[in-house]
Amino acid sequence: MQEENPQITELSNIGDQLDADASIIDLIVNAPRPHPSTTRIHTVPSLVKETDYEKYFVPNQVSIGPKYFGHPKLQLVEKLKPSFAMKLLLDDKELLERLCTKL
């Protein structure tokens, strides 16, 4: 039996990963978008706010969005968000600037 060249296998794996990344990107880009008038974050009913609001609706580790920004319980992760964002953007400062401009 002939052994496979490790460099060819590595290149093949990179190609497979690029194909997987491309299909994920296509899936996100081509996802159906809801009509803007139906897109909203619903409020918590007042009955629930009186009983279990903190337990079920206040984030425990990280908040996404501005509502709980600055909450004392979430400060540790708030400090980590900028470094996570740069890791996600592969330390590409220009990409970050373009994203901020678009937002």
C-alpha positions as CSV (number, residue, x, y, z in Angstrom):
1,M,0.0,0.0,0.0
2,Q,1.3,3.4,-0.9
3,E,1.6,6.1,1.8
4,E,-0.2,9.4,1.1
5,N,2.0,12.5,1.0
6,P,1.3,14.5,4.2
7,Q,1.6,17.8,2.4
8,I,-1.1,16.8,-0.1
9,T,-3.3,15.7,2.8
10,E,-2.8,19.0,4.6
11,L,-3.7,21.0,1.5
12,S,-6.8,18.8,1.0
13,N,-7.9,19.5,4.6
14,I,-7.4,23.2,4.0
15,G,-9.5,23.0,0.9
16,D,-12.2,21.2,2.8
17,Q,-12.2,23.8,5.5
18,L,-12.4,26.6,3.0
19,D,-15.4,24.9,1.3
20,A,-17.1,24.5,4.7
21,D,-16.4,28.2,5.6
22,A,-17.8,29.3,2.2
23,S,-20.9,27.3,2.6
24,I,-21.5,28.7,6.1
25,I,-21.0,32.2,4.7
26,D,-23.4,31.5,1.9
27,L,-25.9,30.2,4.3
28,I,-25.7,33.4,6.4
29,V,-25.7,35.8,3.5
30,N,-28.6,34.1,1.8
31,A,-30.7,33.6,4.9
32,P,-34.3,35.0,4.6
33,R,-34.6,38.3,6.4
34,P,-37.8,39.0,8.4
35,H,-39.7,42.1,7.5
36,P,-38.5,45.0,9.6
37,S,-41.9,45.7,11.1
38,T,-42.0,42.1,12.5
39,T,-38.5,42.2,14.0
40,R,-38.5,43.1,17.6
41,I,-37.3,42.0,21.0
42,H,-40.4,41.4,23.1
43,T,-40.6,42.7,26.7
44,V,-41.0,40.5,29.6
45,P,-44.6,40.4,31.0
46,S,-44.9,42.3,34.3
47,L,-46.3,39.2,36.1
48,V,-42.9,37.5,35.4
49,K,-41.0,40.6,36.4
50,E,-42.5,40.4,39.8
51,T,-41.4,36.9,40.5
52,D,-38.6,35.3,38.5
53,Y,-37.3,38.1,36.3
54,E,-33.7,38.1,37.7
55,K,-33.4,34.3,37.6
56,Y,-34.6,33.9,33.9
57,F,-34.0,37.1,32.1
58,V,-30.9,38.8,33.5
59,P,-27.8,37.4,31.9
60,N,-25.4,35.4,34.1
61,Q,-22.2,35.7,32.2
62,V,-22.3,38.0,29.2
63,S,-24.8,40.5,27.8
64,I,-25.3,40.9,24.1
65,G,-26.6,44.4,23.4
66,P,-26.8,47.5,25.5
67,K,-29.5,46.7,28.1
68,Y,-27.2,45.2,30.7
69,F,-24.0,47.1,29.7
70,G,-22.2,48.1,32.9
71,H,-24.1,45.6,35.1
72,P,-21.6,44.7,38.0
73,K,-22.1,41.0,37.6
74,L,-21.0,41.1,33.9
75,Q,-17.9,43.3,34.2
76,L,-15.3,40.5,33.8
77,V,-16.6,39.5,30.4
78,E,-17.2,43.2,29.4
79,K,-13.4,43.6,29.7
80,L,-12.8,40.6,27.5
81,K,-15.1,41.6,24.6
82,P,-12.6,43.9,22.8
83,S,-10.0,41.1,22.7
84,F,-12.6,38.6,21.6
85,A,-13.7,40.9,18.8
86,M,-10.2,41.4,17.5
87,K,-9.6,37.6,17.6
88,L,-12.8,37.1,15.6
89,L,-11.5,39.7,13.1
90,L,-8.1,38.0,13.0
91,D,-6.5,41.2,14.3
92,D,-7.4,43.1,11.1
93,K,-7.7,46.7,12.3
94,E,-8.8,47.9,8.8
95,L,-11.7,45.4,8.8
96,L,-12.7,46.7,12.2
97,E,-12.7,50.2,11.0
98,R,-14.8,49.2,7.9
99,L,-17.3,47.4,10.1
100,C,-17.6,50.4,12.5
101,T,-18.2,52.7,9.5
102,K,-21.0,50.5,8.2
103,L,-22.6,50.2,11.6
